[in-house]
Every structure is written in C-alpha cells, then in structure tokens.
C-alpha cells in the first residue's frame, strides 16, 4: 500500500465506482487474446498489418504488454476503430460494430478475474457501500465479461461508453452514478488501473481516487494522480475499520 496523498475518511465514502478492465478483470490475460483475434479479422489475416495495427493502439511487441494510458488500455471501441480504419482502409462504423460484437462474447477469449473478485466486492457490499462499474467497454460487454463470476447483482449501476453518460476522463459516468444512487460526488470513491479513471474521478470531484496495479499502469504512473495506490481491489476492504 502506498502513502496516502490525502486523508481517507471511511465514514464519508458511501459508494464506489469501479473501472472494469484491469480493475475487476486481469487486463492482459483477458484482453490481449481478444485484441489479437479482432485485429486479425480486421487485417484479413495479414500478420504484418495486424502487428502494426496493434502497435498503433498501444501494444508493446517487445514487452508483450499493453502500455498504460494507450488507446487499447484507456480508449473505447470507437477510438480503436478510428485508428484501425485508417490503417486497414475500412469504414469506421463497420469496425466499431465488429469490435462491439467480438468483445461482447467469450468466443475470442475468456475473461480472467482479478484475485478474489466476487469475495472482495461482496465484502464491500456487506459494509453497506453502493457499488457501480463504469467502463470504456460497451454496456453489452459488461455482462459478457463479468457475467460468469456471480458479481453483477452486486452493482447498482453499470455503464459503458455507449450508455449515454459520455466517456472517460469526463465526469459523466460518476455523475450518473450519483444521480441514480442519490449520493454526492464527495461520497464516492473511484477505483481504476489507468490515469483516465483517476481523471474521471477528479473531474467529477469524487471524494477519493484509488489506483490499482492489476491493469496496464505502473505504480509510478498512478501515484501522481491517485490519492492511494493498491495492489488490487482485495486491499480496499482494509480501509474500513
């Protein structure tokens, strides 16, 4: 656990908005296989083009990982489509539909949860905290990727980039959570693995912003903007005495 940048008042926080990929799901284990399948489909099997397309959205071929803050790590399916359409010479809208469909099924890769996913969320819910998920994946992708882990019932709020609340790092997803739950922004904690999650929390004036290391960002990348950096969501419950 890193040093707190500002004091944490457990009694003040009443709700938590989680990012999904890299926060609730192991990002690389879940998304690299899906991204590879998608890019090969868009590139019509051309491996050289497919690699160039992956690198263009933030895949580091040498390290075999997605870079924190990159389009693949922090963008939505439209953001990816805008880059891939140019490189593959295909219509953006066609690619966005393709990605939405491919990423909303387990046919191209299974979801891998972070350790103790459902148990951690249940512990937080048992404390009386209201839980939400806000992702740059599609709304359909939330059910497709989290559905098998028996945790969707723990969320009172679940939105994607296509749900009408805007995209990160804007405040809309957090403010939508507040509108639906009746909480004030200062009563909400935002938890994510990328700086765009933290910026979303900051732009919404959330009460506390936490970075986790189960995604694409390093501790040094997150601690600049996070109030606290934790190894994973499993460490959150210890904040409540």
ROSE-4610 file (N, C-alpha, C; in Angstrom, 1 decimal, always signed):
// ROSE-4610
residu = [X/X/X/X/X/X/X/X/X/X/X/X/X/X/X/X/X/X/X/X/X/X/X/X/X/X/X/X/X/X/X/X/X/X/X/X/X/X/X/X/X/X/X/X/X/X/X/X/X/X/X/X/X/X/X/X/X/X/X/X/X/X/X/X/X/X/X/X/X/X/X/X/X/X/X/X/X/X/X/X/X/X/X/X/X/X/X/X/X/X/X/X/X/X/X/X/X/X/X/X/X/X/X/X/X/X/X/X/X/X/X/X/X/X/X/X/X/X/X/X/X/X/X/X/X/X/X/X/X/X/X/X/X/X/X/X/X/X/X/X/X/X/X/X/X/X/X/X/X/X/X/X/X/X/X/X/X/X/X/X/X/X/X/X/X/X/X/X/X/X/X/X/X/X/X/X/X/X/X/X/X/X/X/X/X/X/X/X/X/X/X/X/X/X/X/X/X/X/X/X/X/X/X/X/X/X/X/X/X/X/X/X/X/X/X/X/X/X/X/X/X/X/X/X/X/X/X/X/X/X/X/X/X/X/X/X/X/X/X/X/X/X/X/X/X/X/X/X/X/X/X/X/X/X/X/X/X/X/X/X/X/X/X/X/X/X/X/X/X/X/X/X/X/X/X/X/X/X/X/X/X/X/X/X/X/X/X/X/X/X/X/X/X/X/X/X/X/X/X/X/X/X/X/X/X/X/X/X/X/X/X/X/X/X/X/X/X/X/X/X/X/X/X/X/X/X/X/X/X/X/X/X/X/X/X/X/X/X/X/X/X/X/X/X/X/X/X/X/X/X/X/X/X/X/X/X/X/X/X/X/X/X/X/X/X/X/X/X/X/X/X/X/X/X/X/X/X/X/X/X/X/X/X/X/X/X/X/X/X/X/X/X/X/X/X/X/X/X/X/X/X/X/X/X/X/X/X/X/X/X/X/X/X/X/X/X/X/X/X/X/X/X/X/X/X/X/X/X/X/X/X/X/X/X/X/X/X/X/X/X/X/X/X/X/X/X/X/X/X/X/X/X/X/X/X/X/X/X/X/X/X/X/X/X/X/X/X/X/X/X/X/X/X/X/X/X/X/X/X/X/X/X/X/X/X/X/X/X/X/X/X/X/X/X/X/X/X/X/X/X/X/X/X/X/X/X/X/X/X/X/X/X/X/X/X/X/X/X/X/X/X/X/X/X/X/X/X/X/X/X/X/X/X/X/X/X/X/X/X/X/X/X/X/X/X/X/X/X/X/X/X/X/X/X/X/X/X/X/X/X/X/X/X/X/X/X/X/X/X/X/X/X/X/X/X/X/X/X/X/X/X/X/X/X/X/X/X/X/X/X/X/X/X/X/X/X/X/X/X/X/X/X/X/X/X/X/X/X/X/X/X/X/X/X/X/X/X/X/X/X/X/X/X/X/X/X/X/X/X/X/X/X/X/X/X/X/X/X/X/X/X/X/X/X/X/X/X/X/X/X/X/X/X/X/X/X/X/X/X/X/X/X/X/X/X/X/X/X/X/X/X/X/X/X/X/X/X/X/X/X/X/X/X/X/X/X/X/X/X/X/X/X/X/X/X/X/X/X/X/X/X/X/X/X/X/X/X/X/X/X/X/X/X/X/X/X/X/X/X/X/X/X/X]
num = [1/1/1/2/2/2/3/3/3/4/4/4/5/5/5/6/6/6/7/7/7/8/8/8/9/9/9/10/10/10/11/11/11/12/12/12/13/13/13/14/14/14/15/15/15/16/16/16/17/17/17/18/18/18/19/19/19/20/20/20/21/21/21/22/22/22/23/23/23/24/24/24/25/25/25/26/26/26/27/27/27/28/28/28/29/29/29/30/30/30/31/31/31/32/32/32/33/33/33/34/34/34/35/35/35/36/36/36/37/37/37/38/38/38/39/39/39/40/40/40/41/41/41/42/42/42/43/43/43/44/44/44/45/45/45/46/46/46/47/47/47/48/48/48/49/49/49/50/50/50/51/51/51/52/52/52/53/53/53/54/54/54/55/55/55/56/56/56/57/57/57/58/58/58/59/59/59/60/60/60/61/61/61/62/62/62/63/63/63/64/64/64/65/65/65/66/66/66/67/67/67/68/68/68/69/69/69/70/70/70/71/71/71/72/72/72/73/73/73/74/74/74/75/75/75/76/76/76/77/77/77/78/78/78/79/79/79/80/80/80/81/81/81/82/82/82/83/83/83/84/84/84/85/85/85/86/86/86/87/87/87/88/88/88/89/89/89/90/90/90/91/91/91/92/92/92/93/93/93/94/94/94/95/95/95/96/96/96/97/97/97/98/98/98/99/99/99/100/100/100/101/101/101/102/102/102/103/103/103/104/104/104/105/105/105/106/106/106/107/107/107/108/108/108/109/109/109/110/110/110/111/111/111/112/112/112/113/113/113/114/114/114/115/115/115/116/116/116/117/117/117/118/118/118/119/119/119/120/120/120/121/121/121/122/122/122/123/123/123/124/124/124/125/125/125/126/126/126/127/127/127/128/128/128/129/129/129/130/130/130/131/131/131/132/132/132/133/133/133/134/134/134/135/135/135/136/136/136/137/137/137/138/138/138/139/139/139/140/140/140/141/141/141/142/142/142/143/143/143/144/144/144/145/145/145/146/146/146/147/147/147/148/148/148/149/149/149/150/150/150/151/151/151/152/152/152/153/153/153/154/154/154/155/155/155/156/156/156/157/157/157/158/158/158/159/159/159/160/160/160/161/161/161/162/162/162/163/163/163/164/164/164/165/165/165/166/166/166/167/167/167/168/168/168/169/169/169/170/170/170/171/171/171/172/172/172/173/173/173/174/174/174/175/175/175/176/176/176/177/177/177/178/178/178/179/179/179/180/180/180/181/181/181/182/182/182/183/183/183/184/184/184/185/185/185/186/186/186/187/187/187/188/188/188/189/189/189/190/190/190/191/191/191/192/192/192/193/193/193/194/194/194/195/195/195/196/196/196/197/197/197/198/198/198/199/199/199/200/200/200/201/201/201/202/202/202/203/203/203/204/204/204/205/205/205/206/206/206/207/207/207/208/208/208/209/209/209/210/210/210/211/211/211/212/212/212/213/213/213/214/214/214/215/215/215/216/216/216/217/217/217/218/218/218/219/219/219/220/220/220/221/221/221/222/222/222/223/223/223/224/224/224/225/225/225/226/226/226/227/227/227/228/228/228/229/229/229/230/230/230/231/231/231/232/232/232/233/233/233/234/234/234/235/235/235/236/236/236/237/237/237/238/238/238/239/239/239/240/240/240/241/241/241]
x = [+0.9/+0.0/+0.9/+0.6/+1.4/+0.9/+1.7/+1.4/+0.2/-0.7/-1.9/-1.5/-2.0/-1.8/-2.7/-3.9/-4.8/-5.5/-6.0/-6.5/-7.8/-8.0/-9.2/-10.1/-11.4/-12.4/-13.4/-13.3/-14.1/-15.6/-15.9/-17.3/-17.9/-17.1/-17.5/-17.9/-17.2/-17.4/-18.5/-19.5/-20.7/-20.9/-20.1/-20.2/-18.9/-18.8/-17.5/-17.9/-17.2/-17.4/-16.1/-16.2/-15.0/-14.9/-13.7/-13.4/-13.5/-13.6/-13.8/-12.5/-11.9/-10.8/-9.5/-8.8/-7.6/-7.9/-9.1/-9.5/-10.3/-11.3/-12.1/-11.6/-11.1/-10.6/-9.1/-8.3/-6.9/-6.8/-6.3/-6.3/-5.7/-4.4/-3.6/-4.2/-4.5/-5.0/-6.3/-7.1/-8.5/-8.5/-7.7/-7.9/-6.9/-5.7/-4.7/-5.2/-5.7/-6.2/-7.4/-8.3/-9.4/-8.9/-8.0/-7.4/-6.7/-6.0/-5.3/-6.3/-7.4/-8.4/-9.1/-9.4/-10.1/-9.2/-7.9/-7.1/-6.8/-6.7/-6.5/-7.7/-8.9/-10.2/-10.2/-9.8/-9.8/-8.7/-7.6/-6.4/-6.6/-7.7/-7.9/-6.8/-6.2/-5.2/-3.8/-3.6/-2.3/-1.5/-0.6/+0.1/+0.9/+1.5/+2.4/+1.5/+0.4/-0.5/-1.2/-1.5/-2.1/-1.2/+0.1/+1.0/+1.2/+1.2/+1.3/+0.0/-1.1/-2.3/-2.4/-1.9/-1.8/-0.9/+0.3/+1.3/+0.7/-0.1/-0.7/-1.6/-2.2/-3.1/-2.5/-1.2/-0.5/+0.0/+0.1/+0.7/+2.2/+2.9/+4.4/+4.8/+5.2/+5.5/+6.8/+7.7/+8.9/+8.6/+7.8/+7.4/+6.2/+5.5/+4.3/+3.3/+3.0/+2.1/+1.5/+0.3/-0.3/+0.2/+0.5/+1.0/-0.1/+0.2/-0.7/-1.0/-2.3/-2.7/-2.9/-2.6/-2.7/-4.2/-4.4/-5.8/-6.4/-5.6/-6.0/-6.3/-5.6/-5.7/-6.9/-7.0/-7.9/-9.0/-8.9/-9.9/-11.1/-12.0/-13.2/-13.1/-14.1/-14.1/-14.1/-14.7/-14.7/-13.3/-12.6/-11.3/-10.4/-10.5/-9.7/-10.0/-11.3/-11.8/-11.3/-11.2/-10.7/-9.3/-8.5/-7.1/-7.0/-7.7/-7.6/-8.2/-9.3/-9.9/-9.0/-8.2/-7.2/-6.1/-5.6/-4.6/-5.1/-6.3/-6.8/-7.7/-7.9/-8.7/-10.1/-10.8/-12.1/-13.0/-14.3/-15.2/-15.1/-15.1/-15.0/-16.2/-17.4/-18.6/-18.7/-18.2/-18.2/-17.3/-16.2/-15.2/-15.7/-16.4/-16.9/-18.0/-18.8/-19.8/-19.2/-18.1/-17.4/-16.8/-16.1/-15.4/-16.4/-17.5/-18.6/-19.1/-19.3/-19.8/-18.7/-17.5/-16.5/-16.1/-16.1/-15.7/-16.8/-18.0/-19.1/-19.5/-18.5/-18.6/-17.4/-17.5/-16.3/-15.7/-16.2/-15.7/-14.3/-13.8/-12.5/-11.5/-11.9/-11.1/-11.9/-11.5/-12.2/-11.8/-12.7/-12.4/-11.7/-10.7/-9.9/-10.1/-10.7/-11.0/-9.7/-9.7/-8.6/-8.9/-7.8/-7.9/-9.0/-9.8/-10.9/-11.9/-12.2/-13.1/-14.4/-15.2/-16.5/-16.5/-15.5/-15.4/-15.1/-14.3/-13.9/-15.1/-15.8/-17.0/-18.1/-18.3/-19.3/-18.9/-17.7/-17.2/-17.6/-17.3/-17.6/-19.1/-19.9/-21.3/-21.9/-21.3/-21.7/-21.4/-20.5/-20.2/-21.3/-22.2/-23.2/-22.9/-21.7/-21.3/-22.1/-22.5/-23.2/-22.1/-22.2/-21.2/-21.7/-20.8/-21.1/-19.8/-20.1/-19.0/-19.1/-18.1/-18.0/-16.9/-17.1/-16.1/-16.1/-14.9/-14.9/-15.2/-15.5/-16.1/-17.6/-18.2/-19.7/-20.5/-21.7/-22.6/-22.9/-23.0/-23.2/-21.9/-20.8/-19.5/-19.4/-20.1/-20.1/-20.7/-21.8/-22.5/-21.7/-21.1/-20.4/-19.1/-18.5/-17.2/-17.2/-18.3/-18.4/-19.5/-20.3/-21.5/-21.2/-20.1/-19.9/-19.3/-19.1/-18.4/-19.4/-20.6/-21.7/-21.5/-21.2/-21.0/-21.9/-22.5/-23.3/-24.4/-24.9/-26.0/-25.5/-24.2/-23.7/-23.6/-23.8/-23.7/-25.1/-25.2/-26.5/-26.4/-25.3/-25.1/-24.0/-24.2/-23.2/-23.4/-22.4/-22.5/-21.2/-21.4/-20.3/-20.2/-19.2/-19.0/-20.2/-21.1/-22.2/-23.5/-23.4/-24.6/-25.3/-24.6/-25.1/-24.6/-23.6/-23.0/-21.7/-21.3/-20.0/-18.9/-17.7/-16.5/-15.6/-14.7/-13.6/-12.6/-12.0/-11.9/-13.0/-14.0/-15.1/-15.8/-16.6/-17.2/-18.6/-19.1/-20.4/-20.8/-19.9/-20.2/-20.3/-19.5/-19.6/-20.8/-21.0/-22.2/-23.5/-23.5/-24.7/-24.9/-23.8/-23.9/-24.5/-24.0/-24.6/-26.1/-26.5/-27.9/-28.7/-28.2/-29.0/-29.1/-28.0/-28.0/-28.3/-28.3/-28.6/-27.4/-26.2/-25.0/-24.5/-23.7/-23.0/-21.6/-21.0/-19.7/-18.6/-18.7/-17.7/-17.9/-19.0/-19.2/-18.8/-18.2/-17.9/-16.4/-16.0/-14.6/-14.6/-13.6/-13.4/-12.1/-12.2/-11.1/-10.8/-9.6/-9.2/-7.7/-7.4/-6.0/-5.3/-6.0/-5.4/-5.6/-4.8/-4.9/-6.3/-6.8/-8.1/-9.2/-9.1/-10.1/-9.9/-8.7/-8.4/-8.8/-8.6/-9.0/-10.5/-11.2/-12.7/-13.1/-12.5/-12.9/-12.6/-11.5/-11.1/-12.1/-12.5/-13.3/-14.7/-15.1/-16.4/-16.4/-15.2/-15.0/-15.3/-14.9/-15.1/-14.3/-14.8/-14.2/-12.9/-12.6/-11.3/-11.1/-9.8/-9.5/-8.3/-8.6/-7.6/-7.2/-5.9/-5.3/-5.0/-5.1/-4.8/-3.8/-3.0/-1.9/-2.2/-3.5/-3.9/-4.1/-3.8/-4.0/-2.7/-2.8/-1.7/-0.7/-1.1/-0.3/+0.6/+1.7/+2.7/+2.3/+3.0/+2.7/+3.2/+4.3/+4.8/+3.9/+3.2/+2.3/+1.0/+0.6/-0.7/-0.5/+0.6/+0.7/+0.7/+1.0/+1.0/-0.4/-1.5/-2.8/-3.7/-3.3/-4.1/-4.0/-5.0/-4.9/-4.3/-4.4/-3.8/-3.6/-2.5/-2.3/-2.3/-3.1/-3.2/-2.8/-2.4/-2.1/-3.3/-4.4/-5.7/-6.9/-8.1/-9.3/-9.4/-8.6/-8.7/-8.2/-7.4/-6.9/-7.9/-9.0/-9.9/-10.6/-11.0/-11.8/-11.1/-9.7/-8.9/-9.0/-9.5/-9.6/-10.8/-11.7/-12.9/-12.6/-12.5/-12.2/-13.4]
y = [-1.2/+0.0/+1.2/+2.2/+3.4/+4.4/+5.5/+6.6/+7.3/+7.6/+8.4/+9.8/+10.3/+11.7/+12.6/+12.1/+12.9/+12.0/+12.4/+11.6/+10.9/+9.6/+8.9/+8.8/+9.2/+9.2/+8.1/+6.9/+5.8/+6.1/+6.9/+7.3/+8.2/+8.8/+9.8/+9.1/+8.0/+7.3/+6.3/+6.5/+5.7/+4.8/+5.1/+4.3/+4.2/+3.2/+3.0/+2.8/+3.5/+3.3/+2.6/+1.4/+0.7/+0.8/+0.9/+0.6/-0.9/-1.4/-2.9/-3.6/-3.3/-4.0/-3.5/-4.4/-4.0/-3.7/-3.7/-3.4/-4.6/-5.0/-6.2/-7.4/-7.2/-8.2/-8.0/-9.1/-9.0/-8.6/-7.4/-6.8/-7.6/-8.0/-8.6/-10.0/-10.8/-12.1/-12.1/-11.1/-11.0/-10.4/-9.4/-8.6/-8.7/-9.2/-9.4/-10.5/-11.6/-12.6/-12.1/-11.3/-10.7/-9.7/-8.9/-7.9/-8.5/-9.6/-10.3/-10.9/-11.5/-12.1/-11.0/-9.9/-8.8/-8.2/-7.9/-7.3/-8.2/-9.5/-10.4/-10.4/-10.3/-10.2/-8.9/-7.8/-6.5/-6.5/-7.1/-7.1/-8.3/-9.0/-10.1/-11.1/-11.4/-12.4/-11.9/-10.7/-10.1/-9.9/-10.7/-10.6/-9.4/-8.9/-7.7/-6.5/-6.4/-5.3/-5.4/-6.6/-6.8/-6.3/-6.6/-6.2/-4.6/-4.0/-2.6/-1.9/-2.5/-2.0/-2.1/-3.2/-3.4/-2.4/-2.2/-1.2/+0.2/+0.5/+1.8/+2.2/+1.2/+1.5/+1.1/+0.9/+0.8/-0.6/-1.5/-2.8/-2.8/-3.1/-3.2/-4.6/-4.8/-6.2/-6.8/-5.9/-6.4/-6.9/-6.1/-6.4/-7.3/-7.5/-8.3/-7.8/-6.5/-5.9/-4.7/-4.3/-3.1/-1.9/-0.8/+0.3/+1.1/+1.5/+2.2/+3.6/+4.0/+5.2/+5.2/+4.0/+3.9/+3.8/+3.8/+3.7/+2.3/+1.3/-0.1/-0.2/+0.5/+0.4/+1.3/+2.5/+3.5/+4.0/+3.6/+4.1/+3.2/+3.6/+2.7/+2.1/+1.3/+0.6/+1.6/+2.7/+3.7/+4.3/+4.6/+5.1/+4.1/+2.8/+1.8/+1.8/+1.8/+1.7/+2.9/+4.1/+5.2/+5.0/+4.4/+4.1/+3.0/+1.9/+0.7/+0.9/+1.7/+2.0/+2.7/+3.6/+4.3/+3.3/+2.4/+1.5/+0.4/+0.0/-1.2/-0.7/+0.6/+1.2/+0.6/+0.7/+0.2/+1.2/+1.1/+2.1/+2.0/+3.2/+3.3/+2.6/+2.9/+2.4/+0.9/+0.4/-1.1/-1.8/-1.2/-1.7/-1.6/-0.5/-0.3/-1.4/-1.7/-2.7/-4.1/-4.4/-5.6/-5.8/-4.7/-4.8/-5.0/-4.2/-4.4/-5.8/-6.4/-7.8/-8.8/-8.6/-9.6/-9.5/-8.3/-8.1/-8.4/-8.6/-8.9/-10.4/-11.2/-12.7/-13.3/-14.5/-15.2/-16.1/-16.0/-16.8/-16.5/-15.3/-14.9/-14.8/-15.3/-15.3/-15.2/-15.9/-16.0/-14.8/-14.3/-13.3/-13.9/-13.2/-13.7/-12.7/-13.0/-12.1/-11.8/-10.6/-10.4/-11.3/-11.6/-12.5/-12.0/-13.0/-12.7/-11.6/-11.6/-10.6/-10.5/-11.6/-11.6/-11.5/-12.2/-12.1/-10.6/-10.0/-8.6/-7.7/-7.8/-7.0/-7.3/-8.5/-8.9/-8.3/-8.3/-7.7/-6.2/-5.5/-4.1/-3.8/-4.7/-4.5/-4.8/-5.8/-6.1/-4.9/-4.1/-2.9/-1.8/-2.0/-1.0/-0.1/-0.3/+0.5/+0.2/+1.3/+1.1/+1.0/+0.0/-0.3/+0.0/+0.5/+0.7/+0.3/+0.1/-0.1/+0.8/+1.4/+2.3/+2.0/+1.6/+1.1/+1.7/+1.7/+2.1/+1.0/-0.2/-1.2/-0.9/-1.6/-1.4/-1.9/-1.4/-1.9/-3.4/-3.9/-5.3/-6.1/-5.5/-6.1/-6.3/-5.5/-5.7/-7.0/-7.3/-8.6/-9.7/-9.5/-10.6/-11.0/-10.0/-10.3/-10.6/-10.1/-10.3/-11.3/-11.6/-12.4/-13.8/-14.4/-15.7/-15.7/-14.6/-14.5/-14.2/-14.3/-14.1/-12.8/-11.7/-10.5/-9.3/-9.5/-8.4/-8.0/-8.9/-8.5/-7.5/-7.4/-6.6/-5.1/-4.9/-3.5/-2.9/-1.7/-0.9/-0.1/-0.1/+0.8/+0.2/+0.1/-0.4/+0.2/+1.0/+1.8/+1.6/+1.6/+1.6/+2.9/+2.9/+4.1/+4.5/+3.5/+3.7/+3.8/+4.1/+4.1/+5.5/+6.5/+7.9/+8.8/+8.3/+9.2/+9.8/+9.7/+10.2/+9.2/+9.6/+8.7/+9.3/+8.4/+8.9/+9.7/+10.7/+11.1/+12.1/+12.3/+13.2/+12.7/+13.6/+13.2/+12.5/+12.3/+11.8/+10.5/+9.6/+8.2/+8.3/+9.1/+9.2/+10.0/+11.1/+11.9/+11.1/+10.2/+9.4/+8.4/+7.9/+7.1/+7.8/+9.1/+9.9/+10.2/+10.5/+10.7/+9.5/+8.3/+7.1/+6.7/+6.9/+6.4/+7.5/+8.7/+9.8/+10.2/+9.7/+10.1/+11.4/+12.1/+13.3/+12.8/+13.5/+13.2/+13.0/+13.8/+13.7/+12.5/+11.7/+10.5/+9.3/+9.5/+8.4/+8.2/+7.0/+6.6/+6.1/+6.4/+5.9/+5.0/+3.8/+2.9/+2.4/+2.6/+2.2/+1.9/+1.3/+1.0/+1.9/+3.0/+3.9/+5.3/+6.2/+7.6/+8.2/+7.7/+8.3/+8.0/+6.9/+6.6/+7.6/+7.9/+8.9/+10.3/+10.7/+11.9/+12.1/+10.9/+10.9/+11.3/+10.6/+10.9/+12.4/+12.9/+14.3/+15.2/+15.0/+15.9/+15.9/+14.8/+14.7/+15.1/+15.5/+15.9/+14.8/+13.6/+12.4/+12.6/+11.9/+12.1/+11.4/+10.4/+9.7/+8.9/+8.9/+8.2/+7.2/+6.0/+4.9/+4.2/+4.0/+3.3/+1.9/+0.9/-0.5/-1.0/-2.0/-2.5/-3.8/-4.0/-5.3/-5.0/-3.8/-3.5/-3.2/-2.0/-1.7/-0.6/+0.0/+1.1/+0.7/+1.3/+1.1/+2.0/+1.6/+2.4/+3.9/+4.1/+5.4/+6.2/+5.6/+6.2/+6.7/+5.8/+6.1/+7.0/+6.9/+7.7/+9.2/+9.7/+11.1/+11.7/+10.9/+11.4/+10.7/+9.5/+8.8/+9.3/+9.2/+9.5/+8.3/+7.2/+5.9/+4.9/+4.2/+3.1/+1.8/+0.8/-0.5/-1.6/-2.7/-3.8/-4.3/-4.4/-4.8/-4.4/-4.7/-4.3/-5.1/-6.2/-7.0/-6.2/-5.2/-4.4/-3.3/-3.1/-2.0/-2.2/-3.4/-3.6/-3.2/-3.3/-2.9/-1.4/-0.6/+0.8/+1.1/+0.2/+0.4/-0.4/+0.3/-0.4/-1.3]
z = [+0.0/+0.0/+0.0/-0.8/-0.9/+0.1/+0.3/+1.2/+0.7/+1.7/+1.4/+1.0/-0.1/-0.5/+0.2/+0.6/+1.4/+2.3/+3.4/+4.4/+3.9/+4.4/+4.0/+5.2/+4.9/+6.0/+5.6/+6.2/+5.9/+6.0/+7.0/+7.2/+6.1/+5.4/+4.4/+3.1/+2.7/+1.4/+1.6/+0.7/+0.8/-0.5/-1.5/-2.8/-3.5/-4.3/-5.1/-6.6/-7.5/-8.9/-9.4/-9.9/-10.4/-11.9/-12.4/-13.7/-13.9/-15.1/-15.3/-15.6/-16.8/-17.4/-16.8/-16.1/-15.4/-13.9/-13.5/-12.1/-11.6/-12.3/-11.9/-12.7/-13.8/-14.7/-14.9/-14.9/-15.3/-16.7/-17.0/-18.3/-19.4/-19.1/-20.2/-20.5/-19.4/-19.7/-20.3/-20.1/-20.7/-22.1/-22.3/-23.5/-24.6/-24.3/-25.3/-26.3/-25.9/-26.8/-27.7/-27.0/-27.8/-28.8/-28.4/-29.3/-30.5/-30.2/-31.3/-32.3/-31.8/-32.7/-33.5/-32.9/-33.6/-34.6/-34.3/-35.3/-36.5/-36.3/-37.4/-38.3/-37.7/-38.5/-39.3/-38.7/-39.4/-40.5/-40.2/-41.2/-42.2/-42.2/-43.1/-43.1/-41.9/-41.8/-42.1/-42.4/-42.7/-41.4/-41.0/-39.7/-39.6/-40.7/-40.6/-40.3/-41.1/-40.9/-39.5/-39.0/-37.7/-36.6/-36.7/-35.7/-35.7/-36.9/-37.0/-36.4/-36.6/-36.0/-34.5/-34.0/-32.5/-31.9/-32.5/-32.0/-32.1/-33.0/-33.2/-32.1/-31.4/-30.3/-29.0/-28.9/-27.6/-27.2/-28.1/-27.8/-28.0/-26.9/-27.0/-27.3/-28.6/-29.0/-28.3/-27.9/-27.3/-25.8/-25.1/-23.8/-23.7/-24.8/-24.9/-23.9/-23.9/-22.9/-23.6/-23.0/-23.4/-22.5/-23.1/-22.4/-21.7/-20.4/-19.7/-20.4/-20.4/-21.0/-22.5/-23.1/-24.5/-25.0/-26.2/-26.7/-26.4/-26.5/-26.2/-24.7/-23.9/-22.4/-21.9/-22.5/-22.0/-22.9/-24.2/-25.1/-25.2/-26.0/-26.3/-27.7/-28.0/-29.3/-30.5/-30.3/-31.4/-31.6/-30.4/-30.5/-31.3/-30.9/-31.6/-33.1/-33.4/-34.8/-35.6/-35.0/-35.8/-36.3/-35.4/-35.8/-36.8/-36.5/-37.4/-38.7/-38.8/-40.1/-41.0/-40.5/-41.4/-41.9/-41.0/-41.4/-42.3/-42.1/-42.9/-44.0/-44.1/-45.2/-45.2/-44.0/-43.9/-43.1/-43.3/-42.6/-41.1/-40.5/-39.0/-38.4/-38.9/-38.3/-38.4/-39.5/-39.7/-38.6/-38.4/-37.5/-36.0/-35.7/-34.3/-34.1/-35.0/-34.8/-34.6/-35.5/-35.4/-34.0/-33.5/-32.2/-31.1/-31.2/-30.1/-30.1/-31.2/-31.3/-30.8/-31.3/-30.9/-29.4/-28.9/-27.5/-26.5/-27.0/-26.1/-26.2/-26.5/-26.5/-25.9/-25.4/-24.9/-26.0/-27.3/-28.3/-28.7/-28.4/-28.8/-27.6/-26.5/-25.3/-24.0/-23.0/-21.7/-20.8/-20.0/-19.0/-17.9/-17.4/-16.2/-15.1/-14.0/-12.9/-12.1/-11.5/-10.5/-9.3/-8.5/-7.4/-6.4/-6.0/-5.0/-5.5/-6.8/-7.3/-6.6/-6.7/-6.1/-4.6/-3.9/-2.5/-2.0/-2.8/-2.4/-2.6/-3.7/-3.9/-2.9/-2.5/-1.5/-0.2/+0.2/+1.5/+1.5/+0.4/+0.3/+0.4/-0.3/-0.3/+1.1/+1.8/+3.2/+4.1/+3.8/+4.6/+4.4/+3.4/+3.1/+2.0/+1.3/+0.3/-1.0/-1.7/-3.0/-4.1/-5.0/-5.9/-7.4/-8.2/-9.6/-10.4/-11.7/-12.7/-13.8/-14.2/-15.4/-16.3/-17.5/-18.4/-19.7/-20.4/-21.8/-22.7/-22.2/-23.0/-23.2/-24.0/-24.3/-23.1/-23.0/-22.0/-22.1/-23.3/-23.5/-23.1/-23.2/-22.8/-21.3/-20.5/-19.1/-18.7/-19.2/-18.9/-19.5/-20.7/-21.4/-20.6/-20.1/-19.4/-17.9/-17.3/-15.8/-15.4/-16.4/-16.1/-15.4/-15.7/-15.2/-13.8/-13.2/-11.9/-10.7/-11.0/-10.0/-9.2/-9.9/-9.2/-9.7/-10.9/-11.5/-10.5/-9.7/-8.8/-7.7/-7.5/-6.5/-7.0/-8.2/-8.8/-8.9/-8.4/-8.5/-9.8/-10.5/-11.6/-12.5/-13.8/-14.7/-16.0/-16.5/-17.7/-18.5/-19.9/-20.8/-21.6/-22.5/-23.3/-24.1/-24.4/-25.3/-24.5/-23.2/-22.3/-22.2/-22.8/-22.8/-21.7/-21.0/-19.9/-20.3/-21.6/-22.0/-21.8/-22.0/-21.9/-20.9/-20.4/-19.5/-20.4/-19.9/-18.4/-18.0/-18.8/-18.4/-17.1/-16.5/-15.2/-15.3/-16.6/-16.7/-16.1/-16.2/-15.6/-14.1/-13.4/-12.0/-11.6/-12.3/-12.0/-12.2/-13.2/-13.5/-12.3/-11.7/-10.5/-9.4/-9.2/-8.1/-8.4/-9.6/-9.9/-9.6/-9.9/-9.7/-8.3/-7.5/-6.2/-5.1/-5.5/-4.6/-3.8/-4.1/-3.4/-4.0/-3.2/-3.7/-4.1/-5.1/-5.6/-4.5/-3.5/-2.4/-1.5/-1.7/-1.0/-1.8/-3.0/-3.9/-4.1/-4.1/-4.4/-5.8/-6.6/-7.9/-7.9/-8.5/-8.5/-9.9/-10.3/-11.7/-11.8/-13.0/-13.2/-14.2/-14.6/-15.6/-15.1/-15.6/-15.2/-15.7/-16.8/-17.2/-16.2/-15.5/-14.4/-13.3/-12.9/-11.9/-12.3/-13.6/-14.1/-14.1/-14.4/-14.3/-12.9/-11.9/-10.6/-10.2/-10.6/-10.3/-11.0/-12.2/-13.0/-12.4/-11.7/-11.1/-9.6/-9.1/-7.7/-6.8/-7.2/-6.3/-5.0/-4.0/-2.7/-2.5/-3.3/-3.2/-4.4/-4.9/-6.2/-5.9/-6.3/-6.0/-7.2/-7.4/-8.5/-8.1/-9.0/-8.7/-9.7/-9.3/-10.2/-10.9/-11.2/-11.8/-13.3/-13.8/-15.2/-16.0/-16.7/-17.6/-17.0/-15.9/-15.4/-14.3/-14.1/-13.0/-11.8/-10.7/-9.5/-9.7/-10.4/-10.6/-11.5/-12.5/-13.3/-12.6/-11.7/-11.0/-9.8/-9.1/-7.8/-8.0/-9.2/-9.5/-9.3/-9.7/-9.6/-8.6/-8.2/-7.2/-5.8/-5.0/-3.6/-2.9/-3.5/-2.9/-4.1/-4.0/-5.0/-4.2/-4.6/-4.0/-5.0/-4.5/-5.4/-6.2/-5.5/-6.1/-5.3/-5.8/-5.1/-3.8/-3.7/-2.4/-1.2/-1.5/-0.4/+0.1/-0.7/-0.3/+1.0/+1.3/+2.5/+3.7/+3.7/+4.9/+5.2/+4.3/+4.6/+5.5/+5.6/+6.5/+7.8/+8.9/+10.2/+10.7]
